[in-house]
Amino acid sequence: LLCVCVCVCVCVCVCVCVCVCVCVCVCVCQIAELVVDNSRSADGQVEGLTDAFTELEFLSMVNVGLSSLSKLPCLPKLHKLELSDNNLSGSLETLSEKCPNLTYLNLSGNKIKELSNVEALVRET
């Protein structure tokens, strides 16, 4: 399992030094919300997000320089996706395949010029 750990240590010295450290670790398979806004992508692709994020329900990638979603992993529980202020312009079909439970999508501030690019996301009810 891939886990992310954050540790914080605080030391106080008055004649004697006392240090306290606290570490919190979370496995990516347990993360339900992830915000990576303004974390610029080097090549316009989704980076670091893998199929291990099985519980992800909310993902925000605002202003990260995305030009493609081809490397987006399968996110079966994702309901809300924020992709505003990127460079997306082409087909969005991969979203309906990789995010079958998506109910909210923000594409404002992208370079989408044709409605046909969004039509693949609309499901018949």
LUMLO-843801 format. One record per residue: x, y, z of N, C-alpha, C, O in turn. Coordinates in steps of 0.2 Angstrom, whole numbers, padded with zeros to 4 digits, always signed. Layout:
BEGIN
XYZXYZXYZXYZ;...
// end
This chain:
BEGIN
+0004-0006+0000+0000+0000+0000+0004+0006+0000+0009+0007+0003;+0002+0011-0004+0006+0017-0004+0003+0022+0001-0003+0023+0001;+0007+0024+0006+0005+0029+0011+0009+0035+0011+0014+0036+0009;+0005+0041+0013+0008+0047+0014+0009+0049+0021+0004+0048+0025;+0015+0051+0023+0016+0053+0030+0018+0060+0031+0022+0062+0027;+0016+0063+0036+0018+0070+0038+0020+0070+0045+0016+0068+0049;+0026+0073+0046+0028+0073+0053+0030+0080+0055+0033+0084+0051;+0028+0082+0061+0030+0088+0064+0034+0087+0070+0031+0084+0075;+0039+0091+0071+0043+0090+0077+0044+0097+0080+0045+0102+0077;+0043+0098+0087+0044+0104+0090+0049+0103+0096+0048+0098+0100;+0054+0107+0096+0059+0107+0102+0059+0113+0106+0059+0119+0103;+0059+0112+0112+0060+0118+0117+0066+0117+0121+0067+0112+0124;+0070+0122+0121+0076+0121+0125+0077+0127+0130+0077+0133+0129;+0076+0125+0137+0077+0129+0142+0081+0125+0147+0078+0121+0151;+0087+0125+0148+0092+0121+0152+0092+0114+0149+0097+0111+0148;+0086+0111+0148+0086+0105+0145+0081+0105+0139+0076+0109+0139;+0083+0101+0134+0079+0101+0127+0074+0096+0128+0076+0090+0129;+0068+0098+0126+0063+0093+0125+0060+0093+0118+0058+0099+0116;+0059+0088+0115+0057+0087+0108+0051+0083+0108+0050+0077+0111;+0046+0085+0104+0040+0081+0103+0038+0081+0096+0038+0086+0092;+0037+0074+0093+0036+0073+0086+0029+0070+0085+0028+0065+0089;+0026+0072+0080+0019+0069+0079+0019+0067+0071+0021+0071+0067;+0018+0061+0070+0017+0059+0063+0010+0056+0061+0007+0053+0065;+0008+0058+0056+0001+0056+0053+0002+0053+0047+0005+0056+0042;+0000+0046+0046+0001+0043+0040-0006+0041+0037-0010+0039+0041;-0007+0042+0031-0014+0040+0027-0012+0036+0021-0008+0038+0017;-0015+0030+0020-0014+0026+0014-0019+0030+0009-0024+0032+0010;-0016+0030+0003-0020+0034-0003-0026+0030-0004-0031+0034-0007;-0027+0024-0003-0033+0020-0004-0039+0023+0001-0044+0021+0000;-0037+0027+0006-0042+0029+0011-0044+0037+0009-0048+0039+0013;-0040+0040+0005-0041+0047+0004-0048+0048+0000-0049+0045-0006;-0052+0052+0002-0059+0053-0001-0059+0060-0005-0062+0061-0010;-0055+0065-0002-0054+0071-0005-0047+0073-0007-0043+0072-0002;-0046+0076-0012-0039+0078-0014-0039+0085-0018-0043+0085-0023;-0035+0089-0016-0035+0096-0019-0028+0097-0021-0023+0098-0016;-0026+0098-0027-0019+0099-0029-0019+0106-0034-0015+0106-0038;-0024+0110-0032-0024+0117-0036-0017+0120-0036-0014+0120-0031;-0016+0123-0042-0010+0127-0043-0004+0123-0043+0002+0126-0042;-0004+0117-0043+0002+0113-0043+0003+0111-0050+0001+0106-0053;+0008+0115-0053+0008+0115-0061+0011+0108-0063+0016+0105-0060;+0008+0106-0069+0010+0100-0072+0016+0101-0077+0015+0106-0081;+0021+0097-0077+0027+0098-0081+0025+0097-0088+0028+0101-0093;+0021+0092-0090+0020+0091-0097+0012+0091-0099+0010+0089-0104;+0008+0094-0095+0001+0095-0096-0003+0089-0095-0009+0088-0097;+0000+0084-0092-0003+0077-0090-0005+0077-0083-0002+0080-0079;-0010+0072-0081-0011+0071-0074-0005+0067-0071-0003+0062-0074;-0002+0069-0066+0004+0066-0063+0003+0064-0056+0000+0068-0052;+0005+0058-0054+0005+0056-0047-0001+0053-0045-0002+0050-0040;-0006+0053-0049-0013+0050-0047-0013+0043-0050-0013+0043-0056;-0015+0038-0046-0015+0032-0048-0021+0028-0047-0026+0031-0044;-0022+0022-0049-0028+0018-0048-0028+0016-0040-0034+0014-0038;-0023+0018-0036-0023+0016-0029-0028+0021-0025-0030+0019-0020;-0030+0026-0028-0035+0031-0025-0042+0029-0026-0046+0032-0029;-0044+0023-0024-0050+0019-0025-0056+0023-0021-0062+0022-0024;-0055+0026-0016-0060+0029-0012-0061+0037-0014-0065+0040-0011;-0058+0039-0019-0058+0047-0020-0065+0048-0023-0067+0046-0028;-0068+0053-0019-0075+0056-0021-0074+0063-0024-0079+0065-0028;-0069+0067-0022-0069+0074-0024-0062+0075-0026-0057+0073-0022;-0061+0078-0032-0054+0079-0034-0054+0086-0037-0058+0088-0042;-0049+0091-0035-0049+0097-0038-0042+0098-0041-0037+0098-0037;-0042+0100-0047-0035+0101-0051-0036+0108-0054-0036+0108-0061;-0037+0113-0051-0038+0119-0054-0032+0123-0055-0027+0123-0051;-0031+0125-0061-0025+0129-0063-0018+0125-0062-0014+0127-0059;-0018+0119-0065-0012+0115-0064-0009+0114-0071-0004+0110-0072;-0012+0117-0076-0009+0117-0083-0011+0111-0087-0007+0109-0092;-0016+0107-0085-0018+0101-0089-0020+0103-0096-0024+0107-0097;-0018+0099-0101-0020+0099-0108-0023+0093-0110-0026+0092-0116;-0022+0088-0106-0025+0081-0108-0027+0077-0101-0024+0078-0096;-0032+0073-0102-0034+0069-0097-0032+0061-0098-0035+0057-0095;-0028+0060-0103-0027+0053-0105-0023+0049-0100-0024+0043-0100;-0020+0052-0095-0017+0048-0090-0021+0048-0083-0018+0046-0078;-0027+0050-0084-0031+0050-0078-0033+0043-0076-0035+0039-0081;-0032+0041-0070-0033+0034-0068-0041+0032-0068-0045+0037-0068;-0042+0026-0067-0049+0024-0065-0051+0027-0058-0048+0024-0054;-0056+0031-0058-0058+0033-0051-0066+0032-0050-0070+0036-0051;-0068+0026-0049-0074+0023-0049-0079+0027-0044-0085+0027-0045;-0077+0030-0038-0081+0033-0034-0081+0041-0034-0084+0044-0030;-0077+0043-0039-0077+0051-0040-0084+0053-0042-0087+0051-0047;-0086+0058-0038-0093+0062-0039-0092+0069-0042-0095+0071-0046;-0087+0072-0039-0086+0079-0041-0078+0080-0043-0074+0078-0040;-0078+0084-0049-0071+0085-0052-0071+0092-0054-0075+0095-0058;-0066+0096-0051-0065+0103-0053-0058+0103-0057-0053+0101-0055;-0060+0105-0063-0054+0106-0068-0054+0113-0071-0051+0114-0077;-0056+0118-0068-0056+0125-0071-0049+0128-0072-0044+0125-0068;-0049+0132-0076-0043+0136-0077-0037+0132-0079-0031+0132-0077;-0038+0127-0084-0033+0123-0087-0032+0124-0095-0035+0129-0097;-0029+0120-0098-0029+0120-0105-0032+0115-0109-0030+0113-0115;-0037+0112-0106-0041+0107-0110-0045+0109-0116-0048+0114-0115;-0044+0105-0121-0048+0107-0127-0051+0102-0131-0056+0103-0135;-0048+0096-0130-0050+0090-0134-0056+0086-0131-0060+0089-0127;-0056+0080-0133-0062+0075-0131-0061+0074-0124-0056+0074-0121;-0067+0073-0121-0067+0072-0114-0070+0065-0112-0073+0063-0107;-0071+0061-0118-0073+0054-0117-0070+0050-0112-0074+0046-0108;-0064+0051-0110-0061+0047-0105-0064+0048-0098-0064+0043-0094;-0067+0053-0097-0070+0055-0091-0076+0050-0089-0077+0047-0084;-0080+0049-0095-0086+0044-0094-0084+0037-0093-0087+0033-0089;-0078+0035-0095-0075+0029-0095-0072+0028-0088-0073+0023-0084;-0068+0032-0086-0064+0032-0080-0067+0034-0073-0065+0033-0068;-0072+0038-0074-0076+0041-0069-0084+0040-0070-0087+0045-0071;-0086+0034-0069-0093+0032-0071-0098+0036-0066-0104+0036-0068;-0096+0038-0060-0101+0040-0056-0100+0048-0055-0103+0051-0050;-0097+0051-0060-0096+0058-0059-0103+0062-0060-0107+0061-0065;-0105+0066-0055-0111+0070-0056-0110+0078-0056-0114+0081-0058;-0104+0080-0055-0102+0087-0055-0095+0088-0059-0090+0085-0057;-0095+0092-0064-0089+0094-0067-0088+0101-0069-0093+0104-0072;-0083+0104-0067-0082+0111-0068-0076+0112-0073-0070+0110-0072;-0078+0114-0079-0073+0115-0085-0072+0122-0086-0069+0124-0092;-0074+0127-0082-0074+0134-0084-0066+0136-0085-0062+0133-0081;-0065+0141-0089-0058+0143-0090-0054+0139-0094-0047+0139-0094;-0056+0134-0098-0053+0129-0102-0053+0132-0109-0057+0137-0111;-0051+0128-0114-0051+0130-0121-0056+0126-0125-0055+0124-0131;-0061+0123-0122-0066+0119-0125-0070+0124-0130-0074+0128-0127;-0071+0122-0136-0074+0127-0141-0080+0123-0144-0084+0126-0147;-0081+0117-0143-0086+0113-0146-0090+0109-0141-0087+0106-0137;-0097+0109-0142-0101+0106-0137-0100+0098-0138-0101+0095-0133;-0098+0096-0144-0097+0089-0145-0092+0086-0140-0092+0080-0139;-0087+0090-0138-0082+0088-0133-0085+0086-0127-0082+0082-0123;-0091+0089-0125-0094+0088-0118-0100+0083-0119-0102+0080-0114;-0103+0082-0125-0108+0078-0126-0107+0071-0123-0112+0067-0121;-0101+0068-0124-0100+0061-0122-0101+0060-0115-0102+0054-0112;-0101+0065-0111-0102+0065-0103-0109+0065-0101-0111+0063-0096;-0114+0066-0106-0121+0067-0104-0124+0060-0105-0123+0056-0110;-0127+0057-0099-0130+0051-0099-0137+0051-0100-0140+0056-0097;-0140+0047-0103-0148+0046-0104-0150+0044-0097-0148+0040-0094;-0156+0047-0095-0159+0045-0088-0166+0042-0090-0169+0040-0085;
// end
